[in-house]
């Protein structure tokens, strides 16, 4: 009877150990034995191989009740490096993290304007962030760029032009992909990356992230995994034709129009005007307005538009949870959440919990780093020590 392939079993044991160290942090050999069921000798051999392969390193000691302190082992963050980028019409921001997820370097810059080679500019931005982390561009294992556009499901090319008017000569991001390395570079829709970041707050669940900022978008997470759709258009709700349900400032007649024209900074500024408030149609101004005392009926109308946008996703996907995200939804906060939940309750849809995103900071950038880490860890953990063929930057 065959006893199996020893190399396969060795790699599986290494992967189990690496995943445990990622999940729990540094562990002793004895703790690793308990979690994996390996014998003392097998656990010691796994740690020896992983240390020699520069995948784990000694991480101090853990005092015991009696006897000498036990050696702790932790992931070697320098075993892999990743970069995440957030590209908007006005700026780019880059973060570089090690295998543990610790951000070790960063860089940000405004769009360079006319006459600048944007591909070279962005490549140098990644180089600058890597340098800040103490590594080089060649040390990066995965690079994920978040863009405001439709990206194919494989993350290799744009299926629809993005609105990046501030970037001259950036008509085809395929040139950037070739410059940074086709095997390690991926594109991703910005709202999808926010959903990936939001997943950290809702682990083990399914939800729809409904995002409102300058525009509107959605990201669907089903059973802890992002759903991009067959072509990558999953979550592209802006073009869905809907009626305008508001009481004042209605935009559409009986035939309706695109949801994207009802939600976002400019449409909500127009809605505020219909309710007697003069608001500049910029993201910053509308965000500030939503945090202040609002005209009677205005937030009710905002909630009607938001509820209309999430109804189709809830009816088809039955996610159990809707997360209201983006700067405008989070600015409106709990009062908006209550109104949207009340509007959804009597519709006959499957029961759904409505929540407001708790994620702060640059969620697109954080999601890009998280996505890059997932890809890098899959590579490293799947290969184990069998994949360690080159030097490792130990910065």
Secondary structure by P-SEA (a helix, b strand, c coil): cccccaaaaaaaaaaaaaaaaaacccccaaaaaaaccccaaaaaaaaaaaaaaccccccbbbbcccccbbbbbbcccccccbbbbbbcccbbbbbbbcccccccccccccccccccaaaaaaaaaaaaaaaaaccccccccbbbbbccccccccccccccccccccccccccaaaaaaaaccccbbbbbaaaaaaaaaccccccbbbbbbbbcccccbbbbcccccccccccccccccccccccccccccccccccccccccccaaaaaaaaaaacccccccaaaaaaaaacccccaaaaaaaaaaaaaaaaaaacccccbbbbbcaaaaaacaaaaaaaaaaaccccccbbbbbcccccccaaaaaaaaaaaaaaaaaaaaacccccccccccc
